[in-house]
Amino acid sequence: MLLVACGNGRQTASTAAGDTVVFRYARLIHVEQRPDCRVVSIDNPWKPGKTLHRYVLVAAGDALPEPLPEGTLVRTPLSRSIIFTSVHAALVGELQATEGIAGVADLKYMKLPFVQQGVSEGRLVDCGDGMSPVVEKIIDAEADAILLSPFENSGGYGRLEEVDIPLIECAEYMEASPLARAEWMRFYGMLYGREQQADSLFNVVDSCYHALCEQAKATSERLSVLVDKQTGSVWYVPGGRSTIGCMLQDACCRYPWADDNHSGSLSMPFETVFEQAGEADVWLLRYDAPQPLTLAQLLAEQPGYKELRPVRDGNVYACNVATSMFYEETPFRPDLLLRDFIAILHPGTPMQALRYYHKISK
């Protein structure tokens, strides 16, 4: 249905231009197609001009190139990978390559049914905490790669760097736009032998996202929006260049911090947020709880919330990240989240039912 509804004939470049695989949006990843291998370079997002990692992808069973290009050798398709994050496990599932997963870390955060069932049945290995995994289990699983997320000033990966297993540094979250981040699925398709499926899926995401942007532009209404809620004594709001900040601009709404240049979150006291966004038309917030959030519970957290205009007007929408697939889906399917944003911020626009958010009644 998505292919029919959102295809629009748009094609994403997946062929080589000379010896370089063309990426339309992603800027941190570069793929060089050679006759006997692919060379993948990932820019260091925290040190401009430096390389975070370089990989040489060679098909399993093929002879190694001579000379072998510089970089970490990765045999593809992966068949015994260990995945540390639920978002990448979800993508591998979406690409129908779950047979390439041998184990996971941080199982308690993996809501994916195929992961939980695989571990309970002994088909997948639980490698423990992602910050201090049980390296012996990873070795016993005969892992052919470990997918994990790099962080600035993390100090490295400890004992994982001592074993002869390729570390795939999944840095797509540092890209500058939702589609740039999503386009990394094409790299993961290369790793798991699902390149065609990844290209086709990204074509859908790209086409749907742009169709939704045009739909939002065609509306005359420009509601203002407040995002997320106070945590402890601090309210974290998305920076203007963050993924959420970019998507709010694509949704054609008025976001108080749209002109901010930060790609992460901004930490502010309640008073500052109230001053700049207390009269917003709509409040979009996320929470983590086993049960749906009620307005009474929300006001119990911070009595000052009752002074917010969206609370007074009954325009509060919440996403429960514990029971939805928000974190698992939206990094590689930003079109699904943008659809929710447009449906809420342009209520006259014909849309499907909300996928992640629900309205909190008074």
C-alpha positions as CSV (number, residue, x, y, z in Angstrom):
1,M,0.0,0.0,0.0
2,L,2.8,2.4,0.8
3,L,4.4,1.7,-2.6
4,V,1.1,2.5,-4.3
5,A,0.4,5.6,-2.1
6,C,3.8,7.2,-1.9
7,G,5.9,5.8,-4.8
8,N,5.2,8.7,-7.2
9,G,7.9,7.3,-9.5
10,R,10.7,8.9,-7.4
11,Q,14.0,7.0,-7.6
12,T,16.9,7.2,-5.2
13,A,20.3,6.8,-6.8
14,S,21.7,3.4,-5.9
15,T,24.1,2.9,-8.9
16,A,27.7,3.9,-9.1
17,A,28.6,7.3,-10.5
18,G,32.1,6.5,-11.7
19,D,33.4,4.5,-8.7
20,T,31.3,6.2,-6.0
21,V,27.9,5.1,-4.8
22,V,25.7,8.2,-4.8
23,F,23.9,9.1,-1.5
24,R,21.3,11.8,-2.0
25,Y,21.1,13.1,1.6
26,A,23.7,11.4,3.9
27,R,26.9,13.3,4.2
28,L,28.9,11.3,6.8
29,I,29.1,8.1,4.8
30,H,30.9,7.5,1.5
31,V,30.9,4.2,-0.5
32,E,33.4,3.4,-3.2
33,Q,32.4,0.6,-5.5
34,R,35.3,-1.5,-6.8
35,P,35.3,-4.6,-8.9
36,D,36.1,-6.9,-6.0
37,C,34.9,-5.0,-2.9
38,R,33.2,-1.9,-1.5
39,V,35.2,0.6,0.5
40,V,33.1,2.5,3.1
41,S,34.4,5.6,4.8
42,I,32.5,7.2,7.7
43,D,33.4,10.8,8.6
44,N,34.0,11.6,12.2
45,P,31.0,13.9,13.1
46,W,32.9,15.4,16.1
47,K,36.2,16.0,14.3
48,P,35.6,17.6,10.9
49,G,38.1,16.4,8.3
50,K,38.8,13.2,10.2
51,T,37.6,9.6,9.5
52,L,35.7,7.7,12.2
53,H,36.1,4.3,10.5
54,R,36.8,2.7,7.2
55,Y,35.5,-0.7,6.1
56,V,36.3,-3.0,3.3
57,L,33.2,-5.1,2.4
58,V,34.1,-8.3,0.6
59,A,31.5,-11.0,-0.3
60,A,31.9,-14.2,1.7
61,G,33.7,-16.8,-0.3
62,D,35.4,-14.3,-2.6
63,A,39.1,-14.0,-2.8
64,L,40.5,-11.0,-1.0
65,P,41.5,-8.1,-3.2
66,E,45.2,-7.6,-3.9
67,P,46.3,-5.3,-2.5
68,L,43.7,-5.3,0.2
69,P,42.5,-1.7,0.7
70,E,43.1,-0.1,4.1
71,G,40.3,-0.6,6.5
72,T,38.4,-3.1,8.7
73,L,37.6,-6.2,6.6
74,V,33.9,-7.2,6.8
75,R,32.7,-10.3,5.0
76,T,29.1,-9.9,3.7
77,P,26.4,-10.7,4.0
78,L,26.6,-10.8,7.8
79,S,25.3,-14.1,9.2
80,R,26.3,-13.9,12.9
81,S,26.1,-10.2,13.9
82,I,25.6,-8.9,17.4
83,I,23.4,-5.8,17.6
84,F,23.5,-3.4,20.5
85,T,20.5,-1.1,19.7
86,S,16.9,-1.8,19.1
87,V,16.6,0.6,16.2
88,H,19.2,-1.3,14.2
89,A,17.6,-4.6,15.1
90,A,14.3,-3.3,14.0
91,L,15.7,-2.2,10.6
92,V,17.3,-5.6,10.1
93,G,13.9,-7.1,10.7
94,E,12.3,-4.6,8.3
95,L,14.9,-5.8,5.7
96,Q,13.9,-9.4,6.4
97,A,17.5,-10.3,7.4
98,T,16.9,-11.5,10.9
99,E,18.8,-14.7,10.1
100,G,21.9,-12.5,10.1
101,I,21.5,-11.8,13.9
102,A,23.2,-14.0,16.4
103,G,22.7,-12.0,19.5
104,V,21.8,-8.7,21.1
105,A,22.9,-6.4,24.0
106,D,20.6,-4.5,26.3
107,L,17.8,-7.0,25.9
108,K,15.6,-5.2,28.4
109,Y,15.3,-2.3,26.0
110,M,14.5,-4.6,23.0
111,K,10.7,-4.6,22.6
112,L,10.9,-6.4,19.3
113,P,9.0,-9.7,19.4
114,F,11.4,-11.6,17.2
115,V,14.3,-10.6,19.5
116,Q,12.5,-11.5,22.7
117,Q,11.3,-14.8,21.3
118,G,14.7,-15.6,19.8
119,V,16.4,-15.2,23.1
120,S,13.8,-17.2,25.0
121,E,14.1,-20.0,22.5
122,G,17.9,-19.9,22.6
123,R,18.4,-18.9,19.0
124,L,19.8,-15.5,19.9
125,V,22.4,-14.8,22.6
126,D,21.8,-12.2,25.3
127,C,25.2,-10.5,25.5
128,G,24.4,-8.4,28.6
129,D,24.6,-4.7,29.1
130,G,25.6,-2.6,26.1
131,M,28.1,-0.5,28.2
132,S,29.8,-3.6,29.6
133,P,28.9,-6.6,27.4
134,V,29.9,-10.2,28.1
135,V,32.7,-10.5,25.6
136,E,33.0,-14.2,26.1
137,K,29.4,-14.7,24.9
138,I,30.1,-12.6,21.8
139,I,33.1,-14.8,21.0
140,D,31.2,-18.0,21.7
141,A,28.5,-16.8,19.3
142,E,31.2,-16.7,16.6
143,A,30.1,-13.1,15.8
144,D,31.1,-11.8,12.4
145,A,30.4,-8.1,13.3
146,I,29.1,-6.0,16.2
147,L,26.8,-3.1,15.5
148,L,27.0,-0.3,18.0
149,S,26.6,3.5,18.3
150,P,29.6,5.7,18.7
151,F,29.6,8.6,21.1
152,E,31.8,11.7,21.5
153,N,34.6,11.2,24.1
154,S,33.3,7.7,24.9
155,G,36.9,6.5,25.6
156,G,36.6,3.6,23.1
157,Y,34.9,0.2,23.4
158,G,37.1,-1.5,26.0
159,R,37.6,-5.2,25.6
160,L,35.6,-5.3,22.4
161,E,38.5,-3.6,20.7
162,E,40.8,-6.5,21.7
163,V,38.8,-9.2,19.9
164,D,39.1,-9.8,16.2
165,I,35.5,-8.9,15.4
166,P,34.6,-5.9,13.2
167,L,33.0,-3.0,15.1
168,I,30.4,-1.3,12.8
169,E,30.1,2.2,14.2
170,C,26.5,3.3,13.5
171,A,26.8,7.0,13.4
172,E,23.7,7.9,11.3
173,Y,22.1,9.6,14.3
174,M,24.7,12.5,13.8
175,E,23.4,13.3,10.3
176,A,21.9,16.7,9.8
177,S,18.4,15.8,8.5
178,P,15.8,13.0,9.0
179,L,16.2,11.7,5.4
180,A,20.0,11.8,5.7
181,R,19.8,9.6,8.8
182,A,17.3,7.3,7.2
183,E,19.4,6.9,4.1
184,W,22.0,4.9,6.1
185,M,19.6,2.0,5.7
186,R,21.3,1.5,2.3
187,F,24.6,0.8,4.0
188,Y,23.0,-1.7,6.4
189,G,21.4,-3.3,3.3
190,M,24.9,-3.8,1.9
191,L,26.0,-5.4,5.2
192,Y,23.2,-7.9,5.3
193,G,22.9,-8.7,1.6
194,R,19.6,-6.8,1.3
195,E,20.8,-3.9,-0.8
196,Q,17.8,-4.0,-3.2
197,Q,15.3,-4.2,-0.4
198,A,17.0,-1.3,1.4
199,D,17.0,0.9,-1.7
200,S,13.4,0.1,-2.4
201,L,12.4,0.9,1.2
202,F,14.3,4.2,1.1
203,N,12.6,5.1,-2.1
204,V,9.3,4.7,-0.3
205,V,10.5,6.8,2.7
206,D,11.9,9.5,0.5
207,S,8.8,9.8,-1.7
208,C,6.4,9.7,1.2
209,Y,8.3,12.3,3.2
210,H,8.4,14.7,0.3
211,A,4.7,14.2,-0.4
212,L,3.9,14.9,3.2
213,C,6.0,18.1,3.1
214,E,4.1,19.3,0.0
215,Q,0.8,18.5,1.8
216,A,1.8,20.6,4.8
217,K,3.0,23.5,2.6
218,A,-0.4,23.6,0.9
219,T,-2.2,24.4,4.1
220,S,-2.7,28.0,5.4
221,E,-2.7,27.1,9.1
222,R,0.6,27.5,11.0
223,L,0.1,26.4,14.6
224,S,2.7,26.9,17.2
225,V,4.0,23.9,19.1
226,L,5.7,23.1,22.4
227,V,7.7,19.8,22.6
228,D,8.4,17.3,25.4
229,K,8.2,18.0,29.1
230,Q,10.2,18.7,32.2
231,T,12.6,16.0,33.5
232,G,13.7,16.6,37.1
233,S,14.5,20.3,37.3
234,V,15.3,20.7,33.5
235,W,13.1,20.8,30.4
236,Y,14.9,19.5,27.3
237,V,13.6,20.9,24.0
238,P,14.8,19.8,20.6
239,G,17.4,22.1,19.1
240,G,16.5,23.8,15.8
241,R,18.9,21.6,13.8
242,S,17.9,18.3,15.6
243,T,16.0,15.6,13.8
244,I,12.8,16.6,15.6
245,G,13.5,20.3,15.0
246,C,13.9,19.7,11.3
247,M,10.8,17.6,11.1
248,L,8.7,20.3,12.8
249,Q,9.9,22.8,10.2
250,D,8.9,20.3,7.5
251,A,5.5,20.0,9.1
252,C,5.1,23.8,8.5
253,C,4.4,24.8,12.1
254,R,5.8,27.6,14.3
255,Y,8.4,26.2,16.7
256,P,9.9,28.7,19.2
257,W,13.5,27.3,18.8
258,A,13.4,26.9,15.0
259,D,16.3,29.4,14.5
260,D,18.5,27.6,17.1
261,N,21.6,26.0,15.5
262,H,22.0,23.1,17.9
263,S,21.6,19.5,16.6
264,G,20.9,18.1,20.1
265,S,18.6,19.1,22.9
266,L,18.5,22.4,24.8
267,S,18.2,22.3,28.6
268,M,16.1,25.0,30.1
269,P,14.3,25.8,33.4
270,F,10.5,25.6,33.3
271,E,10.3,29.4,33.6
272,T,12.2,29.9,30.3
273,V,10.2,27.4,28.4
274,F,7.0,28.9,29.8
275,E,8.1,32.4,28.7
276,Q,8.9,31.4,25.2
277,A,6.3,28.7,24.5
278,G,3.6,28.9,27.2
279,E,1.1,30.2,24.7
280,A,1.7,27.6,22.1
281,D,-1.3,26.1,20.3
282,V,-0.3,22.4,20.7
283,W,1.9,20.5,23.1
284,L,3.6,17.3,21.9
285,L,5.3,15.3,24.6
286,R,6.8,11.9,25.1
287,Y,6.8,9.7,28.2
288,D,7.8,6.2,29.3
289,A,5.2,4.4,31.4
290,P,3.4,1.0,31.4
291,Q,0.0,2.8,31.4
292,P,-1.4,5.7,29.4
293,L,-0.7,9.1,30.9
294,T,-3.6,11.1,32.3
295,L,-3.8,14.9,32.6
296,A,-4.0,14.5,36.4
297,Q,-0.7,12.6,36.4
298,L,0.8,15.2,34.2
299,L,-0.2,18.1,36.4
300,A,1.0,16.2,39.5
301,E,4.5,16.1,38.0
302,Q,4.6,19.9,37.6
303,P,1.7,22.0,38.8
304,G,2.9,24.8,36.5
305,Y,1.7,22.8,33.5
306,K,-1.8,24.0,34.2
307,E,-0.8,27.5,33.1
308,L,0.2,26.3,29.6
309,R,-2.3,27.3,26.9
310,P,-2.4,23.8,25.3
311,V,-3.5,22.4,28.7
312,R,-6.2,25.0,29.1
313,D,-7.4,24.4,25.5
314,G,-7.1,20.6,25.6
315,N,-4.5,20.4,22.9
316,V,-2.0,18.0,24.5
317,Y,-0.8,15.0,22.6
318,A,1.4,12.3,24.2
319,C,3.5,9.5,22.9
320,N,4.3,6.6,25.2
321,V,7.7,5.3,24.1
322,A,7.3,2.3,26.3
323,T,4.3,0.8,24.5
324,S,4.8,2.3,21.0
325,M,7.6,1.6,18.5
326,F,8.7,5.3,18.4
327,Y,12.4,4.8,19.0
328,E,12.5,1.6,17.0
329,E,10.8,2.9,13.8
330,T,11.2,6.6,13.5
331,P,15.0,7.0,12.9
332,F,14.6,5.0,9.6
333,R,10.9,5.9,9.0
334,P,10.7,9.6,9.6
335,D,7.8,9.7,7.2
336,L,5.7,7.9,9.7
337,L,6.4,10.5,12.4
338,L,6.0,13.4,10.1
339,R,2.5,12.1,9.2
340,D,1.6,12.2,12.9
341,F,3.0,15.8,13.2
342,I,1.0,17.0,10.2
343,A,-2.2,15.3,11.3
344,I,-2.0,17.0,14.7
345,L,-0.7,20.4,13.5
346,H,-3.0,20.6,10.5
347,P,-6.2,19.1,11.8
348,G,-8.1,19.8,8.5
349,T,-5.7,17.6,6.5
350,P,-7.0,14.1,5.6
351,M,-4.8,11.6,7.4
352,Q,-4.7,8.1,8.8
353,A,-5.1,7.5,12.5
354,L,-2.2,8.6,14.6
355,R,0.5,6.1,15.0
356,Y,2.6,7.3,17.9
357,Y,0.7,10.1,19.6
358,H,-2.7,10.2,21.3
359,K,-4.7,13.1,22.7
360,I,-4.8,13.5,26.4
361,S,-8.3,14.5,27.3
362,K,-9.1,17.0,30.1
